[in-house]
Amino acid sequence: MTQVVFHKRGEHFVRIESKGHTGYAESGADIVCAGLSALIQGALLGLIRVVGVKADHRIDEEKGALMIVLPDKMSDAERHDCNVILNTLYESVKDLAEGYSEYIKVEVK
């Protein structure tokens, strides 16, 4: 099972952690894992390449782990754009987890 934890400070997501393999199917055939990975990695690319923030991130493919941490200091425009991306990520992951609840758990802290 993959656990995705969205950490908030006030009203804003500031950190996302995804850990574990979904276990839906064998490696290379796991569409649930592929979908979840695409969502999270797409959000990371949006934060870094589109918004231009220096989000700290770590990926451990062997453990099935990805972590994104937003910087503390951002402009209002950057904060807004990060919120749009991360709120979209949250809604997308939550929707995927509803369809595959045996394989994905979503939590907000």
Buried (B, 14 or more C-beta within 10 A) or exposed (E): BBEBBBBEEEEBBBBBBBBBBBBBEEEEEBEBBBBBBEBBBBBBEBBBEEBEBEBEBEBEEEEBBBBBBBEEEBEEEBBEBBBEBBBBBBEBBBEBBEEBEEBBEBEEE
